[in-house]
Amino acid sequence: MKVFATYNVKGGVGKTAATVNLAYLASRAGYRCVIWDLDPQGAAGFYFRIEPTATTDPQAFLEKKRGLKAAVHGTNYAGLDLIPADLGHRNLDIALSEFRKPTTRLGKLLSALEDDYDLAFVDCAPHLSLVSENIFEMADWLLVPVIPTPLSVRAYAQLGEFSTAHGLAREKLLPFFSMVDRRRQLHCELITQFAADHPEVLRSFIPYTSQVEKMGEQRAPVQTFAAGSPGARAFYALWQALCERIGLDDGSHLADET
């Protein structure tokens, strides 16, 4: 099972929308997928009409003998399941610090699903913490949405510094631009400069569009209610760019056969 974590130290950059749409597209490509909503706000679950659980004891959550299997919920989409957010996740850092190897505990929980899924997508809360170190350890790649603004670019630099300081593999970082408005000169300039400085950036971006915003109204991936929209096409192009970068089959042959 390959693990993607959608992560940024800055909030409001479109990470949950990316998680939901990429996971949906992966399931459409024939992969068995699960989303783990690790953000206590439960936004990923909201898009699938699944509410957060009310557990308040993170220690009990981390010591689950059955791993995460008992927490898995089905969605309305074939091949795509979800582990909803837990309100106790806000205290995970404290609970993790009690373990002998605190940076590997979440990965051990997720490993219980290795035989059930091909791909796991983890939607992460925006902070740098012990939970972050767990995410870095268990993820094969970190998908990092970056808004083309100075503060968002600075947040990506901080993430790189954190990776170096903690001996984490920076080659896991896969940034991409999100909420792009090509009418803004600053956006265009920052994208050009960032791409020149960061060859790891995925060569596809998500525009700022009303269709993506409407995911909150529809509570569904944008592909399901606005398949021909710029937002839907952009997420599909991002999925293809991701697959090309890491050597996955993007499932385009399935569309050719239908």
Secondary structure by P-SEA (a helix, b strand, c coil): cbbbbbcccccccaaaaaaaaaaaaaaaacccbbbbcccccaaaaaaacbbbbbcccaaaaaacccccccccccccccccccccccccccaaaaaaaaccccccaaaaaaccccccccbbbbbccccccaaaaaaaaacccccccccccaaaaaaaaaaaaaaaaaccccccbbbbbcccccccaaaaaaaaaaaaaccccccccccccccccccccccccccccccccaaaaaaaaaaaaaaaaaccccaaaaaaac
